[in-house]
Amino acid sequence: VVVAAPPSDRKQCIDRFRDAYESKDVTALTQVWSTLANNSKRLKAITDQFAGVESITLQLLCPSPSVSGDTAHFQCNQTMIYKMKGSSLKPLKNSAELVCKRTASGWLVEDYTVK
């Protein structure tokens, strides 16, 4: 018997990702983004990005995902606001896809792609 996860459980995947990203916590980000630790190039790029900014605000507007088994695909509108020492840069607006996968420890980001 397959029991569908409540939508709020899947949404927690997005919320935990956003919180880790905004806190600029690479360790927390690798805990919620299961494949990041194994992608050294992307991990270095994110680490460098975090080091170069004072703060990050990440807004993700994600309608209900398409779900297949233990995988949820979110198509989101993303706004990223970087604050440098004393000034904010123009908000960057993009489309983003987050793929979340159900694991024994809950829903985790499997992939994050900005389009």
N, C-alpha and C positions, 0 to 999 in steps of 0.2 A: 504494500500500500504506500503510495507516494502522497505525502502531506505537503501541500503548498505552504510556503512561508508567508506569514502576514506581510503585506506591503511595507509596513514600518520596519521590519527586520532588514529588508533589502535596502531601504532608504538609509539605515544606519551606516551602511557601507560608504555612502556618499558623505554623510556627516562626519564620520571618523577621518576620512581622507581629507576633507576640507579643514578640519580642526588641526590635523598634523601639518598640513601644508602652511596654514596661517601661522602656526607656532614656530615654523622653520625648524622643526625637529626631525632630522633625518632618520633617527632611530625609530621614532613613532611612525614615520611615513613608511619605512620598510616593514613594520609590523602590520600595517593595514593594506599595503600594496605588495602582495605576495611575490611578484616576479621582479621587483625593483632591485633587491639585494644582489641578484644574479646578473644584472645589466650594469657593468661597471662604468660604461660610457655615460649612460643616462644618469646614474647615481652621482657621478662626478659633476655633470652639468647642473644638477639640482643643488648639490652641495655648494658649488661656486655661485649659483644664483642666490641662494640663501645668504651667503657671506657678503654679497654685494648690496644688499638692501637692508633698510632699517626695519621695515614691516611689509607684510603682504596681506591684502584682503582678497579673498577668493569667493566670488558669488557664483553658485551653480544653480540654475533653474532647470530642473529635470522633471519632465512629465513621467507618468508611469512607464516603466521599462517593458521591453518585450522580454518574455521569460521563456526559457526552454530548459526544463529539468532544473539543474542546480546552477544555471547561468542566467544572469539578468543583464541586458544591454540597455544602458541609459544614453539617450541622445539629449545633450544638455546645451543650454545657452550659458556661456561662461563669461564673466567679467573679472579681470585680474587687475588690481590696483597695487602698484609698487610705490612705497614711500622711501625716498632716499633721504639722506640727512637734511631734515628741514623742509623738504618739498615732495609733493606727490607728482607722479608722472601721469600723463593722460591714461585713463582706463583703457585696457586692451580687451576688446570684445571679440569672441570667437565661438565657434561651435566646438563641442568636445564630446567624445564618446568615452564612457566609463563602462567597463565590463566587470561585473561583480560575480564572484563565484561563492557558493555556499560551501563552507568547510566545517570540520568538527568544532572549530572555535568561533563560528559565525560567518557572516558574509565579509569577504575581503575583495579589494580591487585586484583584478588580474591584469587589466590593461587600462591605460589612460592615453588617449590620443586627442591632440588638439588639431582641429581642421582649419 
